[in-house]
Structure formats: structure tokens, C-alpha cells
């Protein structure tokens, strides 16, 4: 009887130790801090690509690496506090994008930071050079803002009578908004198009107000600036462009995938996969200063054929041949 009682006591003690052992194993895993200006539902595809890159480097979340997520939910002013929280958590590396890069850089000069960014990181003072970043930051640079001329050119091919273009930007992301307006203005002028209006929106209500303005001004087409906030509000944007029968060009495939007319830009999923790869390399001991900033070279044109038909537009054979994907 005593032997049986001792055995049960031993089993009970071992069972009590299992959660502690699991917690200890979890605590022993390297921790990645993921800082994002938007929300998890808006970034599902990019998260999958990020995890794919991690896996390519030998890391799987929950098995040999942990991830601490910090989402700003489109409230840019929350980013500094979220970045500071990850620094207090002493994460091994921070993965971030867009405005999150500046919050992370301000929060730490020692923890490695891997970014995706559409502006030039050298011009912004984030790295010394693309080949040798030199500090605690590196990542992927994809040229969304510099693609304004190509996006307008493709828009004009799809909408032959286009002459007056409106531009939608997010004033909360002032640096990107200014760069977008400058690029579109220059490209439109060179092509003989008229940029009739720049409308700024950083909330859902302001997007509604923007389209009320478009109803009055009646532009021939709309150019939506590259911005995480607009990506998170893409359903609202696409419903409004359909309601107003307004041909619109976007920067990413996330829009035509759910009914937007057309997009041309970098393959952001590939960029996020590369971020995952770089994070994995840093976990294995690589220094950000020695990892060159990758310049994304994958650009894709995605068209939504049914939306084109609803707008009375004919997709030319040359545009069909150019497109990376035509969604029916």
C-alpha cells in the first residue's frame, strides 16, 4: 500500500512539473518582436510569408522560436509605446515596416531591426548604405512610391480617355504622402494628365468624405497612395469606388483580389518572406550591419476583369499579355 501511495505521489509531482517544464522551454526560445502599424486581420498574407521565410531559415513559431506581436491598429501614435514594450521584453530582434521602423529605431540602438520600407532608407537616415547598413537596421526596400509613372501609364492604357486624376493619401504618414503627391504630380505632368485634387484621409469617416468630394469633382480616375491604413480599409475603398464607378489604381494585389480594378507594385509577400529569412539569419548570429538591404525586384500587374467590365472598360490584348494575373 505504501509503495502504491509513493508511486501516486511521484506521478502527481511529475504532472505538476510538466507545465513548469513547458514554460521553461518556452522561456528558453529566442523571441522575435513583430511591430506593425495595422492589425492581424489586415496582414494575414504577409504574416504567412514572414513565417515561410523564418521556416526557410530553420525556425518555426512555437517550436524553436517565439513571436511577440504588437499591433497599433492604425493608431500611428501608439507605435513608440509598443516598440518600447518590445525593448523592455528584451526580444532578440524586431521585425517591422513602414512607420513602425522609425518607432523601433527610436526605441533601441542595440536590438537588431529588420524592416520593409517603400522609401529610400539611406535618404531617410536609417542605414549608411544599401550594401553596408552599418548599424542595427537592415531589411527590404521596395519601390512603391517611385512607381507612380508606371501605375499611371498602365491606368491610361486601361482607361484610354483618362485626363483628370485624383490622388488619395494618408496625412498621418506625412513623409510618404508628400513623396506620393510629388511623384504623381511629376508623372502626370510628363504624361499630359491633370492631377485635379489631392484628398487626405486618415480615418474611415475621412475616406467617406473623400468620395463625397470625388462625386462633386468627377475625376476620370483615382490613384490610391501606398499606405498600411488604406490596405486595412481596402474593402471600404473598393465598395466606394464601385458605387461611384471610379476607375482606380492601387499599389498592391490585396485590392484586385477582392474586386479592385488594378494594381501595380512590388510583390510584398516576397518582401516579407525575405524579412523572415533575415530575422532567421540574425537569430543564428548574423549582424544587421553586415546584411545588405535587399531591393525588391519583383513587380506585378494584377487586373480584375469583372470590375473592368462593370466599368465598361476593355482590357487590351497587350495589357492582358503584360498582366501577371487576371482575376475573373
Secondary structure, 3 states (H helix, E strand, C coil): CHHHHHHHHHHHHHHHHHHHHHHHHHHHCEEEEEEECCCHHHHHHHHHHHHHHHHHCCCCECCCEEEEEEECCCCHHHHHHHHHHHHHCCCCEEEEECCHHHHHHHHCCCCEEEEEECCCCCCCCCCCCCCCCCCCEEEEECCCHHHHHHHHHHHHHHCCCCCEEEEEECCCCHHHHHHHHHHHHHHHHHHCCEEEEEEECCCHHHHHHHHHHHHHHCCCEEEECCCHHHHHCHHHHHHHHHHCCCEEEECCHHHHCCCCCEEEEECHHHHHHHHHHHHHHHHCCCCHHHCCCEECCCEEEEEEHHHHHHCCCCCCHHHHHHCCEEEC
